[in-house]
Amino acid sequence: MSQRPIYLDCHSTTPVDERVLNTMLPYFTEHFGNASSIGHMYGWEAEAAVKKARVTIAEAINATPEEIVFTSGATEANNLAIKGVAEAYFAQGQHIITLETEHNAVIDPCNYLKTLGFEITFLPVQKDGIINLKDLEKAFRDDTILVSIMAANNEIGVLQPLAEIGAMCHERNIIFHSDSAQAIGKIPLDVQAMNIDLMSLTAHKVYGAKGIGALYVRRRNPRVNLASQQHGGGHERGMRSGTLYTPQIVGFGKAVEIALQTQATENAYLTQLRQSLWEQLSQLTGIHLNGHPTQRLAGNLNVSVEGVDGSALLLGLQSVMAVSSGAACSSISTAPSHVLTALGHSEKLAYASVRFGIGRFNTATEINKVAEHFISTVESLRKQAVMI
Ligand SMILES: *Cc1c(COP(=O)(O)O)cnc(C)c1O
């Protein structure tokens, strides 16, 4: 069998860490109880395991365990946060502020609310992908009820200034939500210091399993009310009904625990790999780095290449590496990414772009091989273009 391509798409998903998997396994078979069955040992075991994960995840963001609501992932957490606030606070106002470069799991709930009469301000970003706080300042209105701004961008990896944004929101008593799906375990997050009221998390970007995430919901100063978006048995303090998915939750806790323990060394390692990749790729002419050079996730490199067709480039790369193009996020669409066009790129350049998501299990040897193949693919595509 031919070798599988080198996986460099860690913003899309990550493999489950073996340590995480081993922690999860007994909760499928031996300790299979329902965490809500408080009448017997099976239920207690599940409840204790869920509680342990809840504490770990809460501590990771400086929250309390009661403020963690488990969901099926960040998409559901974003929907619960945005629609839940809109429904609970609509009498106070119907204006929401967010960013043009948010994930679709934020943009689409906002667009849905627009159909119900809410007004949404989509703020632009600067050329480096980061918000201009003066734009936020100008966008606030008396009827603004919510600001939703992500921690780390899933395409270009840039980090938004959460603490500054949080301070501006709290001065005005406006709820601040942050989609932190790419950030949990990767950068320090502190809902107190950053004045964050709602934070969406997911496990599968940080070496946990797919299908599990959480929403942090602030309980004090201020207490945030949410209208539930899923009704049923009243789990998660009524905010998200449904039997808790114990194995996934246990794994989520373990994944976050490992990420926190290794954050500093892992970030140093990933930064080294990313710099090495960029140093090699930037030997090409007509290659551009997308997003702020340093205020970004350690494992993220996003480049645009002049003079090559985007789909031809991806096709040429795919036998050696698994990466995403600037158009890949909404899989079936070949339109350029809304994130890259928001940086002011022309549609064509935005399309000929590649996102590298370097992760825990990548090696320097792999990076060298990827760089070499990338360069030779671009060079041969450019030669063909000249010949035509
Ligand atoms: C992956 C991702 C999501 C969606 O998370 P799921 O857990 O897959 O639903 C939302 N926002 C961002 C920024 C992401 O990277």
The ligand as a MOL file (V3000), in Angstrom:
LIG
                    3D

  0  0  0     0  0            999 V3000
M  V30 BEGIN CTAB
M  V30 COUNTS 15 15 0 0 0
M  V30 BEGIN ATOM
M  V30 1 C -14.3570 23.5640 14.3060 0
M  V30 2 C -14.9500 24.8860 14.6740 0
M  V30 3 C -16.2980 25.0040 15.0000 0
M  V30 4 C -17.2580 23.8410 14.9290 0
M  V30 5 O -17.0070 22.9560 15.9730 0
M  V30 6 P -17.7360 21.5190 16.0160 0
M  V30 7 O -17.3680 21.0150 17.3570 0
M  V30 8 O -17.1400 20.7350 14.9010 0
M  V30 9 O -19.1850 21.7550 15.8690 0
M  V30 10 C -16.7730 26.2450 15.3630 0
M  V30 11 N -15.9570 27.3160 15.4030 0
M  V30 12 C -14.6510 27.2350 15.1010 0
M  V30 13 C -13.8010 28.4530 15.1780 0
M  V30 14 C -14.1070 26.0170 14.7250 0
M  V30 15 O -12.8220 25.9430 14.4030 0
M  V30 END ATOM
M  V30 BEGIN BOND
M  V30 1 1 1 2
M  V30 2 1 2 3
M  V30 3 2 2 14
M  V30 4 1 3 4
M  V30 5 2 3 10
M  V30 6 1 4 5
M  V30 7 1 5 6
M  V30 8 2 6 7
M  V30 9 1 6 8
M  V30 10 1 6 9
M  V30 11 1 10 11
M  V30 12 2 11 12
M  V30 13 1 12 13
M  V30 14 1 12 14
M  V30 15 1 14 15
M  V30 END BOND
M  V30 END CTAB
M  END
